[in-house]
Amino acid sequence: MNKLLIAATALMFTAGAYAAKPTSITYVKEVPLANDEIYAEFVVKCSDGQEKSITAWDNRRTWCQGTGERTDCTKKQINAAKEACK
């Protein structure tokens, strides 16, 4: 009985330790801004069922969280997607 309780407790803690991971990244649209700048919007689907937005700036050289703002940015799409799913 104690072994079963210990195993169940360990399973609960290990399942909670894993962050959601991106399962797909889908292009949505390009958005022109008033200052002649353009960003591309993408939707990241996460393994926990959530959908998050990321944006690409500077001809897809900078990837940022959210829509229309340059916050929490990185140089790689996959890193931005992973961060969005956390």
Residue, then its C-alpha position, 0 to 999 in steps of 0.5 A: m500500500n505504501k509503495l502505491l502511495i509513493a508511486a502515485t505521489a511521484l507521478m503527480f509531481t513529475a506530471g506537473a513538472y513538465a511545461a506545455k510544448p508547442t505542437s504547431i505554428t501557423y501563419v495568420k497574416e501580415v500587419p502593416l503599421a503607420n510607420d511603414e513597419i510590417y510584422a507577421e502574426f502567428v498562432v502557436k498551439c501548445s500541448d496543453g490545448q492553449e493557443k498563443s500569439i507570437t509575432a515576427w519582426d524585421n523580415r522574421r529575424t526577431w520573434c516576440q510574444g503577443t500581438g503588435e508589440r515587441t516584448d519578450c523577443t528572441k532571434k528564433q521562432i522555436n524559442a518564442a513558441k516554447e516561451a509562449c507555451k510556458 
